[in-house]
Amino acid sequence: MTTQTAPDISITTSGPTTADAQIMLQLAALQDERFRRGMNVLWADDSKALTYDEFKAAHPSGSQEHNDAMSVLTWYETVGTLVKNGLVNRDLILDWLWVSGAWARCENIAAGQRAETVPQLWENFEALAKQQT
């Protein structure tokens, strides 16, 4: 545990706990076959991420590939939400996952869906990705 102090502020921080590790392992278990297929959809072309129009044309709403890709975005949004709310250690998650790389593959799709729905869609996934250096 580390305590950092400033003139009027004292912040106590600690590293990952056993509870954080348990949550991490539970999150890993949620990476099911659908998630893996979704990763394959998103990384089908190693040279570039799909634009939203390319994604919709190749994987229309309701198709298995579309739903599989959405499972990836949903999984990362869940992880981002847990981190945002302090329910799992951010540094542990960012050490484990390449969130910024996953976001780079999903960003066009997320932006397109936001334009069609609500601007808050996938915001915790994006915020977590931006914290990774």
N, C-alpha and C positions, 0 to 999 in steps of 0.2 A: 504494500500500500504506500502511496506517495501523497504527500501533502504539499501543495503549491500555495504560496501566499503572495498576496499583493497588498498594497496599503490598506484597502478596505475589504479584501476578499480572501477567503481561504477555501480552496477546493481540494477535497480528498478524492483520489482516484485509485482504483485497483485494477489489476490485470484480470484476465479471464478466470472464471471459477469453474469448478466441476459442473455446476448447473449450466453454464454456458456451453461446455463441452457436450453435455447431454442433449441440449437443444440442437447443437450443430449436428450431432449424430442422427437425431430425429429428422432434421431437415434433409440430410443426405438420404435417409430412407424414403423420403417423399419424391426423390428423383426416380420415378418409375419408368416403365416402358414408354408411356405416352410422352413424358418429358424428354427421353432420349430420342424418340422419333422427331419431336419438335426441334431439338438441337440440330438434327440432321437436316431438317427443312431450312432452318436459318443459316446453316453453314454449307448448304449444297454447292454454292459457288464460292470457292475459297478466295477469289480475287476481290469480291465486293459484297456489301450488304444489299439486299433487295430494296428497291423503292417501294413505297406503299402501293402504287399502281401495279407494279410487277407482282407484288405479293398477292394482291386481290385477284389479279388475272390468273395467276398460277394456282392459287389456293383459295377458291371462293368460300365465303362464309358458309359454315355448315359442313365443309369437307373435312375429312379426317386430318389432312395436313394442316389446315387452318386451325382446327381445334388443338392439334398437337403443339403448334407454334404458340398458341395462346396459353397453353399450360406452362411454357417456359416463362413467358412474361408474368403470369400469375405467381409462379414460384418465386421469381426474383422480387416481385412486389411484396410478397409475404415476408421474405427475408428483410427487405428494406423497411417494412412496417415494424417488424420486431426490433430492428436496430434503432429506428427513429424513436421508439417508445421506451428504449432502455431495457428491453427484455432479453437481449443477448448482446454480448460484448462486440462492439464495432470492429476493434482491431483484430479480434479472432476471426471474424467473418471475412474481413478484407485480406487477411493472411491466407485464408482457405480458398476463397473464390476470386476469379478474374471477372469481377462485376463490370468494370469499365469496358472490357472486351465484349461481354454479353450485351451490354447496353449499346455499344457501337453497332452490333448486328441487328438490334431491335429498334433503334431510335427512329428510323424512318416509318416503321409500322406504327410505333407509339404515337408519333406526331400526326400521322394520318387518322388514326382512331380518335385522337383528341379533337381534331378538327371536326370530326363527325359526331362527337358525343360531348364530353366534358373536359375542360382543360386540366383537371386533377388526375385524369387517368394515368396510371403508371408513375405517379410522381415520386413515390418512395423508392422505386427501382432506380429512377434517374438520379435522385438525390444521393443515394448510396454510391452509385457509379462515380459521381462527381467528387466524392470524398477519397477515391482511390488514386494514389499517385504512382 
